Amino acid sequence: MEKILEVSNKIWDAIQNVKEDVLVDLIHQDARFVHMGVTLSRDGEIDIIKKGGIVYKEIDFQESTIHEMESTVVLLNKLKMTALVYGNEVTNPFVVTEVYTKNGDTFKLASLSYTRINY
């Protein structure tokens, strides 16, 4: 599923480089983002990124697995992330679950959830 990795990479690039138009285009309007302490809508997530509440400094992708189920695709990314969260720099290992819906040949992100892991 090369297409899912392409969409995911565009989303992560847009998150890091604050490209609101790309995020609006690739993320379903009813999507949900689950962080360690808050759940946000697509627009809430974009707003926090735009305002610098979360600044994604460095993302080290270590492993990806894709699971396709009819019109749903789940991408699991194991990664190490360094971010500024409301001014505090934090580094955490995560498995990030990205859930995509498929409509024809188009994929949109429906949910993104961070699960902190221990190495």
N, CA, C and O atoms as a GROMACS GRO file, in nm:
protein
  476
    1MET      N    1   0.083  -0.120   0.000
    1MET     CA    2   0.000   0.000   0.000
    1MET      C    3   0.088   0.126   0.000
    1MET      O    4   0.090   0.203   0.096
    2GLU      N    5   0.156   0.142  -0.105
    2GLU     CA    6   0.244   0.259  -0.121
    2GLU      C    7   0.167   0.390  -0.109
    2GLU      O    8   0.220   0.490  -0.060
    3LYS      N    9   0.040   0.392  -0.154
    3LYS     CA   10  -0.043   0.512  -0.152
    3LYS      C   11  -0.064   0.562  -0.009
    3LYS      O   12  -0.059   0.682   0.016
    4ILE      N   13  -0.086   0.472   0.085
    4ILE     CA   14  -0.106   0.511   0.225
    4ILE      C   15   0.020   0.574   0.282
    4ILE      O   16   0.013   0.676   0.350
    5LEU      N   17   0.135   0.515   0.254
    5LEU     CA   18   0.261   0.572   0.303
    5LEU      C   19   0.283   0.712   0.243
    5LEU      O   20   0.333   0.801   0.311
    6GLU      N   21   0.246   0.730   0.118
    6GLU     CA   22   0.259   0.860   0.054
    6GLU      C   23   0.169   0.965   0.122
    6GLU      O   24   0.214   1.076   0.150
    7VAL      N   25   0.045   0.929   0.148
    7VAL     CA   26  -0.048   1.020   0.216
    7VAL      C   27   0.002   1.049   0.357
    7VAL      O   28   0.003   1.165   0.400
    8SER      N   29   0.042   0.946   0.429
    8SER     CA   30   0.094   0.963   0.565
    8SER      C   31   0.215   1.057   0.567
    8SER      O   32   0.222   1.147   0.650
    9ASN      N   33   0.309   1.034   0.477
    9ASN     CA   34   0.428   1.120   0.472
    9ASN      C   35   0.392   1.265   0.444
    9ASN      O   36   0.453   1.357   0.500
   10LYS      N   37   0.293   1.288   0.357
   10LYS     CA   38   0.249   1.425   0.328
   10LYS      C   39   0.188   1.489   0.453
   10LYS      O   40   0.210   1.607   0.480
   11ILE      N   41   0.111   1.411   0.529
   11ILE     CA   42   0.050   1.463   0.652
   11ILE      C   43   0.158   1.498   0.754
   11ILE      O   44   0.154   1.606   0.812
   12TRP      N   45   0.254   1.407   0.777
   12TRP     CA   46   0.360   1.434   0.874
   12TRP      C   47   0.443   1.555   0.833
   12TRP      O   48   0.481   1.636   0.917
   13ASP      N   49   0.471   1.569   0.704
   13ASP     CA   50   0.544   1.686   0.655
   13ASP      C   51   0.463   1.812   0.679
   13ASP      O   52   0.518   1.914   0.722
   14ALA      N   53   0.335   1.807   0.652
   14ALA     CA   54   0.248   1.924   0.673
   14ALA      C   55   0.237   1.959   0.821
   14ALA      O   56   0.229   2.077   0.855
   15ILE      N   57   0.236   1.859   0.908
   15ILE     CA   58   0.233   1.885   1.052
   15ILE      C   59   0.362   1.956   1.095
   15ILE      O   60   0.358   2.056   1.167
   16GLN      N   61   0.476   1.904   1.051
   16GLN     CA   62   0.604   1.964   1.090
   16GLN      C   63   0.625   2.103   1.031
   16GLN      O   64   0.686   2.189   1.095
   17ASN      N   65   0.574   2.125   0.911
   17ASN     CA   66   0.598   2.252   0.842
   17ASN      C   67   0.477   2.344   0.839
   17ASN      O   68   0.475   2.442   0.764
   18VAL      N   69   0.376   2.312   0.920
   18VAL     CA   70   0.255   2.393   0.938
   18VAL      C   71   0.193   2.432   0.803
   18VAL      O   72   0.181   2.550   0.770
   19LYS      N   73   0.155   2.329   0.727
   19LYS     CA   74   0.088   2.350   0.598
   19LYS      C   75  -0.060   2.319   0.614
   19LYS      O   76  -0.105   2.207   0.589
   20GLU      N   77  -0.135   2.418   0.657
   20GLU     CA   78  -0.276   2.400   0.689
   20GLU      C   79  -0.357   2.349   0.570
   20GLU      O   80  -0.442   2.262   0.587
   21ASP      N   81  -0.333   2.401   0.451
   21ASP     CA   82  -0.411   2.360   0.334
   21ASP      C   83  -0.393   2.212   0.302
   21ASP      O   84  -0.488   2.145   0.262
   22VAL      N   85  -0.273   2.160   0.320
   22VAL     CA   86  -0.246   2.018   0.297
   22VAL      C   87  -0.320   1.934   0.401
   22VAL      O   88  -0.379   1.831   0.368
   23LEU      N   89  -0.316   1.977   0.526
   23LEU     CA   90  -0.384   1.903   0.633
   23LEU      C   91  -0.534   1.899   0.609
   23LEU      O   92  -0.597   1.794   0.625
   24VAL      N   93  -0.594   2.012   0.572
   24VAL     CA   94  -0.737   2.016   0.545
   24VAL      C   95  -0.773   1.922   0.429
   24VAL      O   96  -0.878   1.858   0.431
   25ASP      N   97  -0.687   1.915   0.330
   25ASP     CA   98  -0.712   1.832   0.212
   25ASP      C   99  -0.702   1.682   0.242
   25ASP      O  100  -0.778   1.603   0.187
   26LEU      N  101  -0.608   1.642   0.328
   26LEU     CA  102  -0.579   1.501   0.350
   26LEU      C  103  -0.645   1.440   0.473
   26LEU      O  104  -0.644   1.318   0.491
   27ILE      N  105  -0.702   1.524   0.558
   27ILE     CA  106  -0.763   1.475   0.682
   27ILE      C  107  -0.915   1.494   0.674
   27ILE      O  108  -0.964   1.602   0.643
   28HIS      N  109  -0.987   1.387   0.702
   28HIS     CA  110  -1.134   1.390   0.699
   28HIS      C  111  -1.183   1.498   0.796
   28HIS      O  112  -1.126   1.515   0.904
   29GLN      N  113  -1.287   1.569   0.758
   29GLN     CA  114  -1.338   1.678   0.841
   29GLN      C  115  -1.387   1.632   0.978
   29GLN      O  116  -1.391   1.711   1.072
   30ASP      N  117  -1.424   1.504   0.991
   30ASP     CA  118  -1.470   1.451   1.120
   30ASP      C  119  -1.363   1.371   1.193
   30ASP      O  120  -1.394   1.299   1.288
   31ALA      N  121  -1.238   1.382   1.150
   31ALA     CA  122  -1.128   1.305   1.209
   31ALA      C  123  -1.107   1.341   1.356
   31ALA      O  124  -1.146   1.448   1.402
   32ARG      N  125  -1.044   1.248   1.427
   32ARG     CA  126  -1.010   1.268   1.569
   32ARG      C  127  -0.863   1.237   1.590
   32ARG      O  128  -0.808   1.144   1.532
   33PHE      N  129  -0.801   1.319   1.676
   33PHE     CA  130  -0.661   1.303   1.714
   33PHE      C  131  -0.657   1.276   1.863
   33PHE      O  132  -0.710   1.354   1.942
   34VAL      N  133  -0.594   1.165   1.902
   34VAL     CA  134  -0.587   1.127   2.043
   34VAL      C  135  -0.442   1.138   2.087
   34VAL      O  136  -0.356   1.059   2.046
   35HIS      N  137  -0.416   1.236   2.172
   35HIS     CA  138  -0.284   1.256   2.229
   35HIS      C  139  -0.283   1.193   2.368
   35HIS      O  140  -0.381   1.130   2.409
   36MET      N  141  -0.174   1.209   2.440
   36MET     CA  142  -0.166   1.148   2.572
   36MET      C  143  -0.258   1.214   2.672
   36MET      O  144  -0.294   1.153   2.773
   37GLY      N  145  -0.299   1.339   2.648
   37GLY     CA  146  -0.382   1.406   2.747
   37GLY      C  147  -0.504   1.475   2.690
   37GLY      O  148  -0.578   1.540   2.765
   38VAL      N  149  -0.529   1.463   2.560
   38VAL     CA  150  -0.641   1.536   2.500
   38VAL      C  151  -0.683   1.468   2.370
   38VAL      O  152  -0.601   1.408   2.300
   39THR      N  153  -0.812   1.480   2.339
   39THR     CA  154  -0.864   1.435   2.210
   39THR      C  155  -0.914   1.557   2.136
   39THR      O  156  -0.988   1.639   2.191
   40LEU      N  157  -0.874   1.570   2.009
   40LEU     CA  158  -0.906   1.689   1.931
   40LEU      C  159  -0.971   1.654   1.799
   40LEU      O  160  -0.950   1.545   1.744
   41SER      N  161  -1.051   1.745   1.749
   41SER     CA  162  -1.105   1.735   1.614
   41SER      C  163  -0.995   1.774   1.514
   41SER      O  164  -0.889   1.821   1.555
   42ARG      N  165  -1.021   1.755   1.385
   42ARG     CA  166  -0.924   1.797   1.283
   42ARG      C  167  -0.891   1.946   1.300
   42ARG      O  168  -0.774   1.984   1.304
   43ASP      N  169  -0.995   2.029   1.310
   43ASP     CA  170  -0.972   2.173   1.319
   43ASP      C  171  -0.903   2.211   1.450
   43ASP      O  172  -0.823   2.305   1.452
   44GLY      N  173  -0.932   2.139   1.558
   44GLY     CA  174  -0.864   2.164   1.686
   44GLY      C  175  -0.716   2.130   1.677
   44GLY      O  176  -0.632   2.203   1.730
   45GLU      N  177  -0.684   2.018   1.611
   45GLU     CA  178  -0.544   1.978   1.594
   45GLU      C  179  -0.470   2.081   1.509
   45GLU      O  180  -0.359   2.122   1.544
   46ILE      N  181  -0.530   2.121   1.398
   46ILE     CA  182  -0.466   2.220   1.311
   46ILE      C  183  -0.445   2.352   1.384
   46ILE      O  184  -0.342   2.417   1.368
   47ASP      N  185  -0.543   2.391   1.465
   47ASP     CA  186  -0.533   2.516   1.540
   47ASP      C  187  -0.416   2.512   1.639
   47ASP      O  188  -0.342   2.610   1.651
   48ILE      N  189  -0.398   2.401   1.710
   48ILE     CA  190  -0.287   2.388   1.805
   48ILE      C  191  -0.153   2.394   1.731
   48ILE      O  192  -0.058   2.456   1.779
   49ILE      N  193  -0.146   2.330   1.614
   49ILE     CA  194  -0.023   2.333   1.535
   49ILE      C  195   0.006   2.474   1.487
   49ILE      O  196   0.119   2.522   1.497
   50LYS      N  197  -0.098   2.543   1.435
   50LYS     CA  198  -0.081   2.681   1.385
   50LYS      C  199  -0.035   2.776   1.495
   50LYS      O  200   0.049   2.862   1.471
   51LYS      N  201  -0.090   2.760   1.615
   51LYS     CA  202  -0.058   2.850   1.726
   51LYS      C  203   0.071   2.813   1.798
   51LYS      O  204   0.114   2.884   1.889
   52GLY      N  205   0.134   2.701   1.759
   52GLY     CA  206   0.259   2.660   1.821
   52GLY      C  207   0.243   2.591   1.955
   52GLY      O  208   0.341   2.579   2.029
   53GLY      N  209   0.122   2.545   1.987
   53GLY     CA  210   0.101   2.470   2.111
   53GLY      C  211   0.180   2.340   2.109
   53GLY      O  212   0.233   2.297   2.212
   54ILE      N  213   0.187   2.278   1.992
   54ILE     CA  214   0.272   2.161   1.970
   54ILE      C  215   0.357   2.191   1.848
   54ILE      O  216   0.305   2.218   1.739
   55VAL      N  217   0.488   2.185   1.865
   55VAL     CA  218   0.582   2.204   1.755
   55VAL      C  219   0.658   2.073   1.738
   55VAL      O  220   0.732   2.031   1.827
   56TYR      N  221   0.638   2.010   1.625
   56TYR     CA  222   0.701   1.881   1.597
   56TYR      C  223   0.842   1.907   1.544
   56TYR      O  224   0.859   1.943   1.427
   57LYS      N  225   0.942   1.889   1.629
   57LYS     CA  226   1.080   1.922   1.593
   57LYS      C  227   1.148   1.811   1.515
   57LYS      O  228   1.203   1.835   1.408
   58GLU      N  229   1.144   1.689   1.568
   58GLU     CA  230   1.215   1.578   1.506
   58GLU      C  231   1.132   1.451   1.519
   58GLU      O  232   1.082   1.419   1.627
   59ILE      N  233   1.120   1.379   1.406
   59ILE     CA  234   1.045   1.254   1.406
   59ILE      C  235   1.133   1.148   1.342
   59ILE      O  236   1.172   1.160   1.225
   60ASP      N  237   1.163   1.044   1.418
   60ASP     CA  238   1.246   0.935   1.370
   60ASP      C  239   1.157   0.812   1.352
   60ASP      O  240   1.128   0.741   1.448
   61PHE      N  241   1.115   0.787   1.226
   61PHE     CA  242   1.032   0.671   1.195
   61PHE      C  243   1.120   0.547   1.197
   61PHE      O  244   1.223   0.542   1.131
   62GLN      N  245   1.077   0.446   1.273
   62GLN     CA  246   1.157   0.326   1.289
   62GLN      C  247   1.096   0.202   1.224
   62GLN      O  248   1.169   0.112   1.181
   63GLU      N  249   0.965   0.198   1.217
   63GLU     CA  250   0.899   0.079   1.162
   63GLU      C  251   0.756   0.115   1.125
   63GLU      O  252   0.689   0.190   1.197
   64SER      N  253   0.708   0.062   1.012
   64SER     CA  254   0.570   0.084   0.970
   64SER      C  255   0.508  -0.047   0.927
   64SER      O  256   0.572  -0.129   0.861
   65THR      N  257   0.382  -0.066   0.966
   65THR     CA  258   0.306  -0.181   0.919
   65THR      C  259   0.169  -0.133   0.874
   65THR      O  260   0.111  -0.042   0.933
   66ILE      N  261   0.119  -0.196   0.767
   66ILE     CA  262  -0.009  -0.155   0.709
   66ILE      C  263  -0.105  -0.273   0.714
   66ILE      O  264  -0.069  -0.386   0.683
   67HIS      N  265  -0.229  -0.243   0.754
   67HIS     CA  266  -0.335  -0.344   0.763
   67HIS      C  267  -0.456  -0.292   0.687
   67HIS      O  268  -0.517  -0.193   0.728
   68GLU      N  269  -0.492  -0.359   0.577
   68GLU     CA  270  -0.603  -0.315   0.494
   68GLU      C  271  -0.725  -0.402   0.520
   68GLU      O  272  -0.717  -0.525   0.520
   69MET      N  273  -0.840  -0.336   0.544
   69MET     CA  274  -0.966  -0.404   0.570
   69MET      C  275  -1.077  -0.334   0.492
   69MET      O  276  -1.132  -0.234   0.538
   70GLU      N  277  -1.107  -0.387   0.376
   70GLU     CA  278  -1.210  -0.331   0.288
   70GLU      C  279  -1.183  -0.183   0.262
   70GLU      O  280  -1.084  -0.152   0.196
   71SER      N  281  -1.267  -0.092   0.310
   71SER     CA  282  -1.248   0.051   0.282
   71SER      C  283  -1.171   0.123   0.393
   71SER      O  284  -1.167   0.246   0.396
   72THR      N  285  -1.112   0.047   0.485
   72THR     CA  286  -1.035   0.103   0.597
   72THR      C  287  -0.892   0.052   0.591
   72THR      O  288  -0.868  -0.066   0.565
   73VAL      N  289  -0.798   0.142   0.615
   73VAL     CA  290  -0.657   0.103   0.621
   73VAL      C  291  -0.599   0.157   0.752
   73VAL      O  292  -0.617   0.274   0.785
   74VAL      N  293  -0.529   0.069   0.825
   74VAL     CA  294  -0.464   0.108   0.950
   74VAL      C  295  -0.313   0.104   0.927
   74VAL      O  296  -0.258   0.002   0.886
   75LEU      N  297  -0.248   0.216   0.956
   75LEU     CA  298  -0.103   0.226   0.947
   75LEU      C  299  -0.050   0.243   1.088
   75LEU      O  300  -0.089   0.336   1.159
   76LEU      N  301   0.040   0.153   1.129
   76LEU     CA  302   0.106   0.164   1.259
   76LEU      C  303   0.249   0.209   1.237
   76LEU      O  304   0.326   0.141   1.168
   77ASN      N  305   0.284   0.322   1.294
   77ASN     CA  306   0.420   0.375   1.284
   77ASN      C  307   0.485   0.373   1.421
   77ASN      O  308   0.437   0.436   1.515
   78LYS      N  309   0.595   0.300   1.432
   78LYS     CA  310   0.676   0.305   1.554
   78LYS      C  311   0.777   0.417   1.531
   78LYS      O  312   0.850   0.417   1.432
   79LEU      N  313   0.782   0.513   1.623
   79LEU     CA  314   0.868   0.629   1.603
   79LEU      C  315   0.914   0.688   1.735
   79LEU      O  316   0.860   0.659   1.842
   80LYS      N  317   1.016   0.770   1.725
   80LYS     CA  318   1.065   0.848   1.839
   80LYS      C  319   1.047   0.994   1.799
   80LYS      O  320   1.093   1.036   1.693
   81MET      N  321   0.980   1.071   1.884
   81MET     CA  322   0.946   1.208   1.850
   81MET      C  323   0.996   1.306   1.956
   81MET      O  324   0.983   1.283   2.077
   82THR      N  325   1.053   1.415   1.907
   82THR     CA  326   1.088   1.527   1.993
   82THR      C  327   0.998   1.644   1.953
   82THR      O  328   0.992   1.681   1.836
   83ALA      N  329   0.930   1.699   2.051
   83ALA     CA  330   0.836   1.808   2.024
   83ALA      C  331   0.841   1.910   2.136
   83ALA      O  332   0.882   1.880   2.249
   84LEU      N  333   0.800   2.031   2.104
   84LEU     CA  334   0.776   2.133   2.205
   84LEU      C  335   0.627   2.131   2.233
   84LEU      O  336   0.547   2.157   2.143
   85VAL      N  337   0.590   2.100   2.355
   85VAL     CA  338   0.450   2.097   2.395
   85VAL      C  339   0.428   2.211   2.492
   85VAL      O  340   0.470   2.205   2.608
   86TYR      N  341   0.362   2.315   2.444
   86TYR     CA  342   0.341   2.437   2.522
   86TYR      C  343   0.471   2.487   2.584
   86TYR      O  344   0.476   2.523   2.702
   87GLY      N  345   0.578   2.487   2.502
   87GLY     CA  346   0.707   2.541   2.543
   87GLY      C  347   0.802   2.443   2.609
   87GLY      O  348   0.919   2.476   2.628
   88ASN      N  349   0.756   2.325   2.644
   88ASN     CA  350   0.840   2.225   2.709
   88ASN      C  351   0.885   2.121   2.607
   88ASN      O  352   0.802   2.060   2.540
   89GLU      N  353   1.017   2.101   2.593
   89GLU     CA  354   1.066   2.000   2.500
   89GLU      C  355   1.052   1.862   2.562
   89GLU      O  356   1.095   1.838   2.675
   90VAL      N  357   0.992   1.771   2.486
   90VAL     CA  358   0.975   1.633   2.530
   90VAL      C  359   1.015   1.539   2.417
   90VAL      O  360   0.996   1.569   2.300
   91THR      N  361   1.070   1.425   2.456
   91THR     CA  362   1.104   1.320   2.360
   91THR      C  363   1.038   1.193   2.408
   91THR      O  364   1.056   1.152   2.523
   92ASN      N  365   0.962   1.129   2.320
   92ASN     CA  366   0.890   1.008   2.357
   92ASN      C  367   0.894   0.906   2.244
   92ASN      O  368   0.891   0.943   2.127
   93PRO      N  369   0.900   0.778   2.280
   93PRO     CA  370   0.878   0.673   2.181
   93PRO      C  371   0.728   0.644   2.173
   93PRO      O  372   0.662   0.633   2.276
   94PHE      N  373   0.677   0.632   2.053
   94PHE     CA  374   0.534   0.607   2.033
   94PHE      C  375   0.511   0.498   1.930
   94PHE      O  376   0.596   0.472   1.845
   95VAL      N  377   0.395   0.436   1.939
   95VAL     CA  378   0.333   0.374   1.824
   95VAL      C  379   0.217   0.466   1.791
   95VAL      O  380   0.129   0.490   1.873
   96VAL      N  381   0.218   0.517   1.670
   96VAL     CA  382   0.112   0.606   1.625
   96VAL      C  383   0.021   0.526   1.532
   96VAL      O  384   0.066   0.470   1.432
   97THR      N  385  -0.106   0.522   1.567
   97THR     CA  386  -0.205   0.451   1.487
   97THR      C  387  -0.275   0.552   1.398
   97THR      O  388  -0.339   0.646   1.447
   98GLU      N  389  -0.262   0.532   1.267
   98GLU     CA  390  -0.330   0.618   1.170
   98GLU      C  391  -0.437   0.533   1.101
   98GLU      O  392  -0.407   0.428   1.044
   99VAL      N  393  -0.561   0.579   1.106
   99VAL     CA  394  -0.671   0.508   1.042
   99VAL      C  395  -0.719   0.592   0.924
   99VAL      O  396  -0.750   0.710   0.937
  100TYR      N  397  -0.724   0.527   0.807
  100TYR     CA  398  -0.765   0.595   0.684
  100TYR      C  399  -0.893   0.534   0.630
  100TYR      O  400  -0.914   0.413   0.639
  101THR      N  401  -0.978   0.619   0.573
  101THR     CA  402  -1.095   0.573   0.501
  101THR      C  403  -1.068   0.588   0.352
  101THR      O  404  -0.999   0.680   0.309
  102LYS      N  405  -1.123   0.496   0.276
  102LYS     CA  406  -1.101   0.496   0.132
  102LYS      C  407  -1.232   0.527   0.062
  102LYS      O  408  -1.335   0.465   0.090
  103ASN      N  409  -1.228   0.621  -0.030
  103ASN     CA  410  -1.343   0.655  -0.113
  103ASN      C  411  -1.294   0.657  -0.257
  103ASN      O  412  -1.233   0.755  -0.300
  104GLY      N  413  -1.320   0.551  -0.330
  104GLY     CA  414  -1.263   0.538  -0.464
  104GLY      C  415  -1.113   0.518  -0.453
  104GLY      O  416  -1.068   0.424  -0.389
  105ASP      N  417  -1.037   0.606  -0.514
  105ASP     CA  418  -0.891   0.600  -0.507
  105ASP      C  419  -0.834   0.699  -0.406
  105ASP      O  420  -0.713   0.715  -0.396
  106THR      N  421  -0.921   0.765  -0.330
  106THR     CA  422  -0.879   0.869  -0.237
  106THR      C  423  -0.881   0.817  -0.093
  106THR      O  424  -0.977   0.753  -0.050
  107PHE      N  425  -0.774   0.846  -0.021
  107PHE     CA  426  -0.766   0.811   0.121
  107PHE      C  427  -0.764   0.939   0.204
  107PHE      O  428  -0.698   1.037   0.168
  108LYS      N  429  -0.839   0.938   0.314
  108LYS     CA  430  -0.838   1.049   0.409
  108LYS      C  431  -0.812   0.994   0.548
  108LYS      O  432  -0.862   0.888   0.586
  109LEU      N  433  -0.733   1.068   0.624
  109LEU     CA  434  -0.706   1.030   0.762
  109LEU      C  435  -0.832   1.049   0.845
  109LEU      O  436  -0.891   1.157   0.845
  110ALA      N  437  -0.874   0.945   0.915
  110ALA     CA  438  -0.993   0.950   0.999
  110ALA      C  439  -0.959   0.960   1.147
  110ALA      O  440  -1.035   1.016   1.226
  111SER      N  441  -0.844   0.905   1.186
  111SER     CA  442  -0.804   0.906   1.326
  111SER      C  443  -0.653   0.890   1.336
  111SER      O  444  -0.592   0.815   1.260
  112LEU      N  445  -0.594   0.960   1.431
  112LEU     CA  446  -0.452   0.946   1.461
  112LEU      C  447  -0.438   0.943   1.613
  112LEU      O  448  -0.479   1.037   1.682
  113SER      N  449  -0.380   0.834   1.664
  113SER     CA  450  -0.367   0.816   1.810
  113SER      C  451  -0.223   0.783   1.847
  113SER      O  452  -0.158   0.701   1.783
  114TYR      N  453  -0.176   0.848   1.953
  114TYR     CA  454  -0.041   0.825   2.004
  114TYR      C  455  -0.049   0.732   2.124
  114TYR      O  456  -0.125   0.756   2.218
  115THR      N  457   0.030   0.625   2.121
  115THR     CA  458   0.044   0.536   2.235
  115THR      C  459   0.192   0.535   2.274
  115THR      O  460   0.276   0.488   2.198
  116ARG      N  461   0.223   0.587   2.393
  116ARG     CA  462   0.361   0.589   2.438
  116ARG      C  463   0.404   0.447   2.472
  116ARG      O  464   0.330   0.372   2.536
  117ILE      N  465   0.524   0.411   2.428
  117ILE     CA  466   0.575   0.276   2.453
  117ILE      C  467   0.706   0.286   2.530
  117ILE      O  468   0.766   0.392   2.538
  118ASN      N  469   0.748   0.174   2.586
  118ASN     CA  470   0.879   0.163   2.651
  118ASN      C  471   0.968   0.078   2.564
  118ASN      O  472   0.924  -0.022   2.506
  119TYR      N  473   1.093   0.116   2.554
  119TYR     CA  474   1.189   0.037   2.478
  119TYR      C  475   1.251  -0.068   2.564
  119TYR      O  476   1.335  -0.146   2.517
   0.00000   0.00000   0.00000
